[in-house]
Amino acid sequence: MNKNLIIFFSRADENYSVGYVDKGNTEIVAENLKTLIGADMFKVEPLKPYAKDYATCIQEAKTRVNNAPIKDNINDISSYDTIYVMTPIYWGTYAPEMETCLSSLDLTGKKIRVITTHEGSGLGSTIEDIEKICKGAIVDKNGLAIVGHEANDSLEKLKAWI
C-alpha cells in the first residue's frame, strides 16, 4: 500500500489578494489533500517568523534564499512512497524554508508531487528547482498550481489532479 506524506510551508497573516488570514492558503489546500488521500502531514516552519505584513514578508523571503533555518525537520521518511511538496510561490519558486527541509532528506526513489499556491505565478520554477535539490527522487512534472484566493474551494481541483 502506498504511504503518503505532505510536506508543506504556509504562512498566515497578510497574504496577497486575500488580506489577513488565520491560516495560510497552502495549509488549507494541504488539509484538503489530507482529507482525500489520508496522508501524514509535516509543516515546515521558519526558525524566525516572517513579518505579518505581506510587503515586508516577501522582502525577508528574498534575503533567506539559500539560508532559511527551520524550527524542526523530519527525521525519517523511509516509510513513505510519495511525498507531496506544497508551497506558496516566493520569488518564482518554493519558499526558502522548503529548500532547507528538502535538501536535508534522502529522497532517493521517492515519488514527489508538487502543489503550489500563487496569485499569478502558477508553478513558477518550483518543479525544476525541486529536481535540482532532490537528487534521486522521481519528480512528477505535472504539478498543480492553485490560486491562493481559491484555496478554500480547492477540493475539486485536487480530486481531478490526483
N, C-alpha and C positions, 0 to 999 in steps of 0.2 A: 504494500500500500504506500502511495506517495505521501510523504510528510512535508508540509509546507511551513515556511517561516516568512513573516512580513517584517522587514527591517525598514523603518520609516523615520523621517525627520519632519517635524511640523512645528509651526510657531503660531501661537495665539497673538493677542494684542492687535495692533493695526495691520491689516492685510490690504494689499492693493485691491481696489474695486469693491471690497465688502466692508470696509471700515473696521472698527474694533470688534474682536470676537473672543469668546472664552476658550474656544477650541479651534486649532488651525484647520485649514481646508484639507491638507494631506491626511491629518489624523481622522477626519470624518470619512474620507474615502477608504482609509485603511480599515476602519471599523466595519464599513460596508463590505469590503472584501473578506474580512474575517468571517462575517456572517455567511457569506456564500461558500467559502472553501474550508472553514473550520481550522484556520492556521493559528499557530502561535504568533505572538507579536513582540517586537522589541523596538522601543522608541529611543532613537539617538538624541541625546540632549547635550547642548554645549556646556562646557565647564563654566564659562561666563555667559550668562543670559544676554540675548540681544536687547537693544533698546526697544521700548514699547512702540515708538512711532516708526512708521514704515521707511521714511527717507533716511533716518539715521541707521536703521537696521541694514538696509542694503549697502550703505557705505561701510558698515562694520563687516558685513559678509565679504566685501571685496578685499579687506585687509586680512581676512582669515584664510584666504586661499593658500593651500599648502601648509597651513599652521592653524588648525582648528581643534584644540583639545576638547575631549568629550568627558562627561561625568563617568560613565561606565561603558564597558563593551561586552559583547557576548563571549563567553569562554569557550563554548563547544557547540559547533553547528554540524557535527558529524552525522547526526541522526536525520538531518533534513535533506530532501532530494531537490526541492525547488525553493528558491529564495526570491521573494517579491521585494524589489527595492523601490521605495516610494519616497519622492522628494518634491518640494517646490522647486521651481527654476529660479536660480540666483545667477545673474550674470551669464545666462545662456546655458547653464548646466546644473548639476546637482548642488545642493547646499554643501559648503566646505566640510561640515562635520560628517557627511556621508563618506567622503573620501577617507577621513581618519578611521572611521569604523571599518569600511570595506577593505582597505589596504592592509589591515592587521589580521584578516581572516584567511584561512586556507580554503579557497572556493573551488579547488580543482575538482572537476567532474560535476559540479553543482549546476543546475539549470537556473538562470537568472532571468526574471521577467521584470520589466521596468514600467512604472506608472509615475507620471508627473502631474502636478497641479501648476497652473500657469494662468496668466491673463493675456496671452497673445504669443507666447514663445513656443508653444507646443512641447515637443520633447527636447528642443534645443539640441545640444551635442551630447546629451546625457548617455545615450546608448554607446556611442563611440568612446566616451570618456570612461565609462564603466568597463568596457572591454580592455582598456589600457591598464587599469589597476587591478582587475580581477583575472589574473593570469590563470589559465587552465579551466576557467568556467565556460559554460555554454550559454552565451548571452543571446536571448531571443531578440531578433531585430524588429519584431512587431510590438513595440511598446504602446502604451495607452497614455494619451495626454488628455487630462480633464481640466476644463476651465474652472478656476478656483471658485468663482461665484456660483458655480453649478454643482459644487461638492455635495450638498445635501440631496441632490437628485441623481447621484452617480450610480445607483444600484443597477439600473437597466443597462447602462453603458458597460459596467463591469460584467454583467451576465453575458452580454453579447461578445465581449472580448475573451472571456475565459473559454 
